[in-house]
C-alpha cells in the first residue's frame, strides 16, 4: 500500500491598492454618448484596486474609482465649464483559456450655464478559447 502526502495548491497572491485624493488631468469631451468639443478635465478621486493571482495563472481583478471632475473648454473659451461627480467600476478575469471584463461609468454634472447632464456607460468583452471576441457597449 502506497500513501502520499496530500497535494495542496499554493494560496493565491492578493494585493489591494488604495489611493486617496488622486488627481488626474486629461483631454476629453463633456461626458455624453456623442462627440463634442474637447475639454481639459481634472479629476480628484479615491481608487481601490484589488487583484488576486492564483498559482495556476488565473487572475481576478476589480477596481472602483469615485470622485469629482472639473472640465474647462480646451479650444473655445465661450463654452461653459462644468463640474461633476463620477464613479467607475471594472472587473477582469482570465483563466488561461478565456478572458472577460466588464466596466461601468456613471457621471452627473452641471455646466456653468445651468445645464445638467447624466451619463451611464456599460462595456463588456470576452475572449473565447478559439480567440474570437464578443463585446457589447451601451451608452445612455
Rosetta constraint file for C-alpha pairs under 8 A:
AtomPair CA 9 CA 55 HARMONIC 7.25 0.50
AtomPair CA 10 CA 54 HARMONIC 7.87 0.50
AtomPair CA 10 CA 55 HARMONIC 6.07 0.50
AtomPair CA 11 CA 54 HARMONIC 7.08 0.50
AtomPair CA 11 CA 55 HARMONIC 7.23 0.50
AtomPair CA 12 CA 52 HARMONIC 6.31 0.50
AtomPair CA 12 CA 53 HARMONIC 5.49 0.50
AtomPair CA 12 CA 54 HARMONIC 4.33 0.50
AtomPair CA 12 CA 55 HARMONIC 6.13 0.50
AtomPair CA 13 CA 52 HARMONIC 5.60 0.50
AtomPair CA 13 CA 53 HARMONIC 5.15 0.50
AtomPair CA 13 CA 54 HARMONIC 6.35 0.50
AtomPair CA 13 CA 55 HARMONIC 7.98 0.50
AtomPair CA 14 CA 50 HARMONIC 7.29 0.50
AtomPair CA 14 CA 51 HARMONIC 5.56 0.50
AtomPair CA 14 CA 52 HARMONIC 4.34 0.50
AtomPair CA 14 CA 53 HARMONIC 6.39 0.50
AtomPair CA 15 CA 50 HARMONIC 5.81 0.50
AtomPair CA 15 CA 51 HARMONIC 5.31 0.50
AtomPair CA 15 CA 52 HARMONIC 6.57 0.50
AtomPair CA 16 CA 48 HARMONIC 7.03 0.50
AtomPair CA 16 CA 49 HARMONIC 5.57 0.50
AtomPair CA 16 CA 50 HARMONIC 4.39 0.50
AtomPair CA 16 CA 51 HARMONIC 6.43 0.50
AtomPair CA 17 CA 47 HARMONIC 7.90 0.50
AtomPair CA 17 CA 48 HARMONIC 5.70 0.50
AtomPair CA 17 CA 49 HARMONIC 5.10 0.50
AtomPair CA 17 CA 50 HARMONIC 6.49 0.50
AtomPair CA 18 CA 46 HARMONIC 7.51 0.50
AtomPair CA 18 CA 47 HARMONIC 5.70 0.50
AtomPair CA 18 CA 48 HARMONIC 4.57 0.50
AtomPair CA 18 CA 49 HARMONIC 6.55 0.50
AtomPair CA 19 CA 46 HARMONIC 5.66 0.50
AtomPair CA 19 CA 47 HARMONIC 5.09 0.50
AtomPair CA 19 CA 48 HARMONIC 6.54 0.50
AtomPair CA 20 CA 45 HARMONIC 6.56 0.50
AtomPair CA 20 CA 46 HARMONIC 4.47 0.50
AtomPair CA 20 CA 47 HARMONIC 6.50 0.50
AtomPair CA 21 CA 44 HARMONIC 5.58 0.50
AtomPair CA 21 CA 45 HARMONIC 5.19 0.50
AtomPair CA 21 CA 46 HARMONIC 5.61 0.50
AtomPair CA 22 CA 43 HARMONIC 7.74 0.50
AtomPair CA 22 CA 44 HARMONIC 5.38 0.50
AtomPair CA 22 CA 45 HARMONIC 5.14 0.50
AtomPair CA 22 CA 46 HARMONIC 6.09 0.50
AtomPair CA 22 CA 47 HARMONIC 7.49 0.50
AtomPair CA 23 CA 42 HARMONIC 6.92 0.50
AtomPair CA 23 CA 43 HARMONIC 5.55 0.50
AtomPair CA 23 CA 44 HARMONIC 4.55 0.50
AtomPair CA 23 CA 45 HARMONIC 6.66 0.50
AtomPair CA 24 CA 42 HARMONIC 5.63 0.50
AtomPair CA 24 CA 43 HARMONIC 5.32 0.50
AtomPair CA 24 CA 44 HARMONIC 6.73 0.50
AtomPair CA 25 CA 40 HARMONIC 6.99 0.50
AtomPair CA 25 CA 41 HARMONIC 5.52 0.50
AtomPair CA 25 CA 42 HARMONIC 4.31 0.50
AtomPair CA 25 CA 43 HARMONIC 6.42 0.50
AtomPair CA 26 CA 40 HARMONIC 5.88 0.50
AtomPair CA 26 CA 41 HARMONIC 5.41 0.50
AtomPair CA 26 CA 42 HARMONIC 6.66 0.50
AtomPair CA 27 CA 38 HARMONIC 6.39 0.50
AtomPair CA 27 CA 39 HARMONIC 5.60 0.50
AtomPair CA 27 CA 40 HARMONIC 4.71 0.50
AtomPair CA 27 CA 41 HARMONIC 5.90 0.50
AtomPair CA 28 CA 38 HARMONIC 5.45 0.50
AtomPair CA 28 CA 39 HARMONIC 5.39 0.50
AtomPair CA 28 CA 40 HARMONIC 6.57 0.50
AtomPair CA 28 CA 41 HARMONIC 6.64 0.50
AtomPair CA 29 CA 35 HARMONIC 6.88 0.50
AtomPair CA 29 CA 36 HARMONIC 5.54 0.50
AtomPair CA 29 CA 37 HARMONIC 5.85 0.50
AtomPair CA 29 CA 38 HARMONIC 4.88 0.50
AtomPair CA 29 CA 39 HARMONIC 5.40 0.50
AtomPair CA 30 CA 36 HARMONIC 6.88 0.50
AtomPair CA 30 CA 37 HARMONIC 7.79 0.50
AtomPair CA 30 CA 38 HARMONIC 7.80 0.50
AtomPair CA 30 CA 39 HARMONIC 7.05 0.50
AtomPair CA 30 CA 71 HARMONIC 7.44 0.50
AtomPair CA 31 CA 107 HARMONIC 7.36 0.50
AtomPair CA 31 CA 117 HARMONIC 7.88 0.50
AtomPair CA 31 CA 118 HARMONIC 7.74 0.50
AtomPair CA 31 CA 119 HARMONIC 6.40 0.50
AtomPair CA 32 CA 117 HARMONIC 7.85 0.50
AtomPair CA 32 CA 118 HARMONIC 7.54 0.50
AtomPair CA 32 CA 119 HARMONIC 5.73 0.50
AtomPair CA 32 CA 139 HARMONIC 7.92 0.50
AtomPair CA 32 CA 140 HARMONIC 7.69 0.50
AtomPair CA 33 CA 119 HARMONIC 7.48 0.50
AtomPair CA 33 CA 139 HARMONIC 5.64 0.50
AtomPair CA 33 CA 140 HARMONIC 6.39 0.50
AtomPair CA 37 CA 73 HARMONIC 7.52 0.50
AtomPair CA 37 CA 74 HARMONIC 7.93 0.50
AtomPair CA 37 CA 75 HARMONIC 7.89 0.50
AtomPair CA 38 CA 73 HARMONIC 6.30 0.50
AtomPair CA 38 CA 74 HARMONIC 5.59 0.50
AtomPair CA 38 CA 75 HARMONIC 7.04 0.50
AtomPair CA 39 CA 71 HARMONIC 5.73 0.50
AtomPair CA 39 CA 72 HARMONIC 5.26 0.50
AtomPair CA 39 CA 73 HARMONIC 4.32 0.50
AtomPair CA 39 CA 74 HARMONIC 4.71 0.50
AtomPair CA 39 CA 75 HARMONIC 7.78 0.50
AtomPair CA 40 CA 71 HARMONIC 5.60 0.50
AtomPair CA 40 CA 72 HARMONIC 5.23 0.50
AtomPair CA 40 CA 73 HARMONIC 6.25 0.50
AtomPair CA 40 CA 74 HARMONIC 5.62 0.50
AtomPair CA 41 CA 69 HARMONIC 6.59 0.50
AtomPair CA 41 CA 70 HARMONIC 5.62 0.50
AtomPair CA 41 CA 71 HARMONIC 4.40 0.50
AtomPair CA 41 CA 72 HARMONIC 6.50 0.50
AtomPair CA 42 CA 69 HARMONIC 5.60 0.50
AtomPair CA 42 CA 70 HARMONIC 5.37 0.50
AtomPair CA 42 CA 71 HARMONIC 6.57 0.50
AtomPair CA 43 CA 67 HARMONIC 6.92 0.50
AtomPair CA 43 CA 68 HARMONIC 5.58 0.50
AtomPair CA 43 CA 69 HARMONIC 4.27 0.50
AtomPair CA 43 CA 70 HARMONIC 6.48 0.50
AtomPair CA 44 CA 67 HARMONIC 5.60 0.50
AtomPair CA 44 CA 68 HARMONIC 5.48 0.50
AtomPair CA 44 CA 69 HARMONIC 6.52 0.50
AtomPair CA 45 CA 65 HARMONIC 6.49 0.50
AtomPair CA 45 CA 66 HARMONIC 5.33 0.50
AtomPair CA 45 CA 67 HARMONIC 3.91 0.50
AtomPair CA 45 CA 68 HARMONIC 6.32 0.50
AtomPair CA 46 CA 65 HARMONIC 5.61 0.50
AtomPair CA 46 CA 66 HARMONIC 5.61 0.50
AtomPair CA 46 CA 67 HARMONIC 6.26 0.50
AtomPair CA 47 CA 63 HARMONIC 7.15 0.50
AtomPair CA 47 CA 64 HARMONIC 5.79 0.50
AtomPair CA 47 CA 65 HARMONIC 4.31 0.50
AtomPair CA 47 CA 66 HARMONIC 6.73 0.50
AtomPair CA 48 CA 63 HARMONIC 5.47 0.50
AtomPair CA 48 CA 64 HARMONIC 5.45 0.50
AtomPair CA 48 CA 65 HARMONIC 6.49 0.50
AtomPair CA 49 CA 61 HARMONIC 7.34 0.50
AtomPair CA 49 CA 62 HARMONIC 5.89 0.50
AtomPair CA 49 CA 63 HARMONIC 4.28 0.50
AtomPair CA 49 CA 64 HARMONIC 6.74 0.50
AtomPair CA 50 CA 61 HARMONIC 5.60 0.50
AtomPair CA 50 CA 62 HARMONIC 5.38 0.50
AtomPair CA 50 CA 63 HARMONIC 6.19 0.50
AtomPair CA 51 CA 59 HARMONIC 7.35 0.50
AtomPair CA 51 CA 60 HARMONIC 5.82 0.50
AtomPair CA 51 CA 61 HARMONIC 4.27 0.50
AtomPair CA 51 CA 62 HARMONIC 6.58 0.50
AtomPair CA 52 CA 59 HARMONIC 5.80 0.50
AtomPair CA 52 CA 60 HARMONIC 5.18 0.50
AtomPair CA 52 CA 61 HARMONIC 6.24 0.50
AtomPair CA 53 CA 57 HARMONIC 6.54 0.50
AtomPair CA 53 CA 58 HARMONIC 5.92 0.50
AtomPair CA 53 CA 59 HARMONIC 4.66 0.50
AtomPair CA 53 CA 60 HARMONIC 6.59 0.50
AtomPair CA 54 CA 58 HARMONIC 5.15 0.50
AtomPair CA 54 CA 59 HARMONIC 6.34 0.50
AtomPair CA 57 CA 95 HARMONIC 6.66 0.50
AtomPair CA 57 CA 96 HARMONIC 6.87 0.50
AtomPair CA 58 CA 93 HARMONIC 7.54 0.50
AtomPair CA 58 CA 94 HARMONIC 5.54 0.50
AtomPair CA 58 CA 95 HARMONIC 4.30 0.50
AtomPair CA 58 CA 96 HARMONIC 6.59 0.50
AtomPair CA 59 CA 92 HARMONIC 7.75 0.50
AtomPair CA 59 CA 93 HARMONIC 5.52 0.50
AtomPair CA 59 CA 94 HARMONIC 5.13 0.50
AtomPair CA 59 CA 95 HARMONIC 6.47 0.50
AtomPair CA 60 CA 91 HARMONIC 7.57 0.50
AtomPair CA 60 CA 92 HARMONIC 5.74 0.50
AtomPair CA 60 CA 93 HARMONIC 4.58 0.50
AtomPair CA 60 CA 94 HARMONIC 6.71 0.50
AtomPair CA 61 CA 91 HARMONIC 5.70 0.50
AtomPair CA 61 CA 92 HARMONIC 5.11 0.50
AtomPair CA 61 CA 93 HARMONIC 6.52 0.50
AtomPair CA 62 CA 89 HARMONIC 7.44 0.50
AtomPair CA 62 CA 90 HARMONIC 5.45 0.50
AtomPair CA 62 CA 91 HARMONIC 4.24 0.50
AtomPair CA 62 CA 92 HARMONIC 6.26 0.50
AtomPair CA 63 CA 89 HARMONIC 5.64 0.50
AtomPair CA 63 CA 90 HARMONIC 5.36 0.50
AtomPair CA 63 CA 91 HARMONIC 6.65 0.50
AtomPair CA 64 CA 87 HARMONIC 7.17 0.50
AtomPair CA 64 CA 88 HARMONIC 5.73 0.50
AtomPair CA 64 CA 89 HARMONIC 4.49 0.50
AtomPair CA 64 CA 90 HARMONIC 6.69 0.50
AtomPair CA 65 CA 87 HARMONIC 5.60 0.50
AtomPair CA 65 CA 88 HARMONIC 5.15 0.50
AtomPair CA 65 CA 89 HARMONIC 6.48 0.50
AtomPair CA 66 CA 85 HARMONIC 7.60 0.50
AtomPair CA 66 CA 86 HARMONIC 5.58 0.50
AtomPair CA 66 CA 87 HARMONIC 4.20 0.50
AtomPair CA 66 CA 88 HARMONIC 6.35 0.50
AtomPair CA 67 CA 85 HARMONIC 5.72 0.50
AtomPair CA 67 CA 86 HARMONIC 5.56 0.50
AtomPair CA 67 CA 87 HARMONIC 6.65 0.50
AtomPair CA 68 CA 83 HARMONIC 7.25 0.50
AtomPair CA 68 CA 84 HARMONIC 5.53 0.50
AtomPair CA 68 CA 85 HARMONIC 4.37 0.50
AtomPair CA 68 CA 86 HARMONIC 6.09 0.50
AtomPair CA 69 CA 82 HARMONIC 7.97 0.50
AtomPair CA 69 CA 83 HARMONIC 5.55 0.50
AtomPair CA 69 CA 84 HARMONIC 5.03 0.50
AtomPair CA 69 CA 85 HARMONIC 6.19 0.50
AtomPair CA 69 CA 86 HARMONIC 7.43 0.50
AtomPair CA 70 CA 81 HARMONIC 7.45 0.50
AtomPair CA 70 CA 82 HARMONIC 5.65 0.50
AtomPair CA 70 CA 83 HARMONIC 4.54 0.50
AtomPair CA 70 CA 84 HARMONIC 6.54 0.50
AtomPair CA 71 CA 81 HARMONIC 5.50 0.50
AtomPair CA 71 CA 82 HARMONIC 5.01 0.50
AtomPair CA 71 CA 83 HARMONIC 6.40 0.50
AtomPair CA 72 CA 80 HARMONIC 7.54 0.50
AtomPair CA 72 CA 81 HARMONIC 4.84 0.50
AtomPair CA 72 CA 82 HARMONIC 6.86 0.50
AtomPair CA 73 CA 77 HARMONIC 5.85 0.50
AtomPair CA 73 CA 79 HARMONIC 6.20 0.50
AtomPair CA 73 CA 80 HARMONIC 7.15 0.50
AtomPair CA 73 CA 81 HARMONIC 6.39 0.50
AtomPair CA 80 CA 111 HARMONIC 5.87 0.50
AtomPair CA 80 CA 112 HARMONIC 5.22 0.50
AtomPair CA 80 CA 113 HARMONIC 6.10 0.50
AtomPair CA 81 CA 111 HARMONIC 5.61 0.50
AtomPair CA 81 CA 112 HARMONIC 5.37 0.50
AtomPair CA 82 CA 109 HARMONIC 6.79 0.50
AtomPair CA 82 CA 110 HARMONIC 5.55 0.50
AtomPair CA 82 CA 111 HARMONIC 4.12 0.50
AtomPair CA 82 CA 112 HARMONIC 5.75 0.50
AtomPair CA 83 CA 109 HARMONIC 5.50 0.50
AtomPair CA 83 CA 110 HARMONIC 5.63 0.50
AtomPair CA 83 CA 111 HARMONIC 6.58 0.50
AtomPair CA 84 CA 107 HARMONIC 6.65 0.50
AtomPair CA 84 CA 108 HARMONIC 5.45 0.50
AtomPair CA 84 CA 109 HARMONIC 3.81 0.50
AtomPair CA 84 CA 110 HARMONIC 6.36 0.50
AtomPair CA 85 CA 107 HARMONIC 5.67 0.50
AtomPair CA 85 CA 108 HARMONIC 5.58 0.50
AtomPair CA 85 CA 109 HARMONIC 6.32 0.50
AtomPair CA 86 CA 105 HARMONIC 7.33 0.50
AtomPair CA 86 CA 106 HARMONIC 5.52 0.50
AtomPair CA 86 CA 107 HARMONIC 4.22 0.50
AtomPair CA 86 CA 108 HARMONIC 6.59 0.50
AtomPair CA 87 CA 105 HARMONIC 5.91 0.50
AtomPair CA 87 CA 106 HARMONIC 5.33 0.50
AtomPair CA 87 CA 107 HARMONIC 6.57 0.50
AtomPair CA 88 CA 103 HARMONIC 7.36 0.50
AtomPair CA 88 CA 104 HARMONIC 5.67 0.50
AtomPair CA 88 CA 105 HARMONIC 4.50 0.50
AtomPair CA 88 CA 106 HARMONIC 6.46 0.50
AtomPair CA 89 CA 103 HARMONIC 5.62 0.50
AtomPair CA 89 CA 104 HARMONIC 5.28 0.50
AtomPair CA 89 CA 105 HARMONIC 6.65 0.50
AtomPair CA 90 CA 101 HARMONIC 7.18 0.50
AtomPair CA 90 CA 102 HARMONIC 5.63 0.50
AtomPair CA 90 CA 103 HARMONIC 4.21 0.50
AtomPair CA 90 CA 104 HARMONIC 6.43 0.50
AtomPair CA 91 CA 101 HARMONIC 5.41 0.50
AtomPair CA 91 CA 102 HARMONIC 5.34 0.50
AtomPair CA 91 CA 103 HARMONIC 6.48 0.50
AtomPair CA 92 CA 99 HARMONIC 7.53 0.50
AtomPair CA 92 CA 100 HARMONIC 5.76 0.50
AtomPair CA 92 CA 101 HARMONIC 4.24 0.50
AtomPair CA 92 CA 102 HARMONIC 6.69 0.50
AtomPair CA 93 CA 99 HARMONIC 5.66 0.50
AtomPair CA 93 CA 100 HARMONIC 5.37 0.50
AtomPair CA 93 CA 101 HARMONIC 6.34 0.50
AtomPair CA 94 CA 98 HARMONIC 5.80 0.50
AtomPair CA 94 CA 99 HARMONIC 4.34 0.50
AtomPair CA 94 CA 100 HARMONIC 6.59 0.50
AtomPair CA 95 CA 99 HARMONIC 6.72 0.50
AtomPair CA 97 CA 128 HARMONIC 7.02 0.50
AtomPair CA 97 CA 129 HARMONIC 4.88 0.50
AtomPair CA 98 CA 126 HARMONIC 7.12 0.50
AtomPair CA 98 CA 127 HARMONIC 5.46 0.50
AtomPair CA 98 CA 128 HARMONIC 5.09 0.50
AtomPair CA 98 CA 129 HARMONIC 5.42 0.50
AtomPair CA 99 CA 126 HARMONIC 5.50 0.50
AtomPair CA 99 CA 127 HARMONIC 5.10 0.50
AtomPair CA 99 CA 128 HARMONIC 7.08 0.50
AtomPair CA 100 CA 124 HARMONIC 7.45 0.50
AtomPair CA 100 CA 125 HARMONIC 5.50 0.50
AtomPair CA 100 CA 126 HARMONIC 4.05 0.50
AtomPair CA 100 CA 127 HARMONIC 6.30 0.50
AtomPair CA 101 CA 124 HARMONIC 5.66 0.50
AtomPair CA 101 CA 125 HARMONIC 5.50 0.50
AtomPair CA 101 CA 126 HARMONIC 6.52 0.50
AtomPair CA 102 CA 122 HARMONIC 7.46 0.50
AtomPair CA 102 CA 123 HARMONIC 5.69 0.50
AtomPair CA 102 CA 124 HARMONIC 4.30 0.50
AtomPair CA 102 CA 125 HARMONIC 6.62 0.50
AtomPair CA 103 CA 121 HARMONIC 7.97 0.50
AtomPair CA 103 CA 122 HARMONIC 5.85 0.50
AtomPair CA 103 CA 123 HARMONIC 5.17 0.50
AtomPair CA 103 CA 124 HARMONIC 6.36 0.50
AtomPair CA 104 CA 120 HARMONIC 7.27 0.50
AtomPair CA 104 CA 121 HARMONIC 5.48 0.50
AtomPair CA 104 CA 122 HARMONIC 4.57 0.50
AtomPair CA 104 CA 123 HARMONIC 6.42 0.50
AtomPair CA 105 CA 119 HARMONIC 7.75 0.50
AtomPair CA 105 CA 120 HARMONIC 5.61 0.50
AtomPair CA 105 CA 121 HARMONIC 5.02 0.50
AtomPair CA 105 CA 122 HARMONIC 6.69 0.50
AtomPair CA 106 CA 118 HARMONIC 7.61 0.50
AtomPair CA 106 CA 119 HARMONIC 5.76 0.50
AtomPair CA 106 CA 120 HARMONIC 4.59 0.50
AtomPair CA 106 CA 121 HARMONIC 6.59 0.50
AtomPair CA 107 CA 118 HARMONIC 5.62 0.50
AtomPair CA 107 CA 119 HARMONIC 5.35 0.50
AtomPair CA 107 CA 120 HARMONIC 6.69 0.50
AtomPair CA 108 CA 116 HARMONIC 7.48 0.50
AtomPair CA 108 CA 117 HARMONIC 5.72 0.50
AtomPair CA 108 CA 118 HARMONIC 4.38 0.50
AtomPair CA 108 CA 119 HARMONIC 6.64 0.50
AtomPair CA 109 CA 116 HARMONIC 5.63 0.50
AtomPair CA 109 CA 117 HARMONIC 5.29 0.50
AtomPair CA 109 CA 118 HARMONIC 6.45 0.50
AtomPair CA 110 CA 114 HARMONIC 6.16 0.50
AtomPair CA 110 CA 115 HARMONIC 5.73 0.50
AtomPair CA 110 CA 116 HARMONIC 4.30 0.50
AtomPair CA 110 CA 117 HARMONIC 6.28 0.50
AtomPair CA 111 CA 115 HARMONIC 5.25 0.50
AtomPair CA 111 CA 116 HARMONIC 6.15 0.50
AtomPair CA 111 CA 117 HARMONIC 7.99 0.50
AtomPair CA 119 CA 139 HARMONIC 7.30 0.50
AtomPair CA 119 CA 140 HARMONIC 5.83 0.50
AtomPair CA 120 CA 139 HARMONIC 5.82 0.50
AtomPair CA 120 CA 140 HARMONIC 5.38 0.50
AtomPair CA 121 CA 137 HARMONIC 7.41 0.50
AtomPair CA 121 CA 138 HARMONIC 5.70 0.50
AtomPair CA 121 CA 139 HARMONIC 4.40 0.50
AtomPair CA 121 CA 140 HARMONIC 6.48 0.50
AtomPair CA 122 CA 137 HARMONIC 5.84 0.50
AtomPair CA 122 CA 138 HARMONIC 5.21 0.50
AtomPair CA 122 CA 139 HARMONIC 6.48 0.50
AtomPair CA 123 CA 135 HARMONIC 7.54 0.50
AtomPair CA 123 CA 136 HARMONIC 5.85 0.50
AtomPair CA 123 CA 137 HARMONIC 4.44 0.50
AtomPair CA 123 CA 138 HARMONIC 6.40 0.50
AtomPair CA 124 CA 135 HARMONIC 5.61 0.50
AtomPair CA 124 CA 136 HARMONIC 5.47 0.50
AtomPair CA 124 CA 137 HARMONIC 6.56 0.50
AtomPair CA 125 CA 133 HARMONIC 7.03 0.50
AtomPair CA 125 CA 134 HARMONIC 5.58 0.50
AtomPair CA 125 CA 135 HARMONIC 4.17 0.50
AtomPair CA 125 CA 136 HARMONIC 6.53 0.50
AtomPair CA 126 CA 133 HARMONIC 5.76 0.50
AtomPair CA 126 CA 134 HARMONIC 5.34 0.50
AtomPair CA 126 CA 135 HARMONIC 6.47 0.50
AtomPair CA 127 CA 131 HARMONIC 5.86 0.50
AtomPair CA 127 CA 132 HARMONIC 5.76 0.50
AtomPair CA 127 CA 133 HARMONIC 4.52 0.50
AtomPair CA 127 CA 134 HARMONIC 6.48 0.50
AtomPair CA 128 CA 132 HARMONIC 5.49 0.50
AtomPair CA 128 CA 133 HARMONIC 6.32 0.50
AtomPair CA 128 CA 134 HARMONIC 7.99 0.50
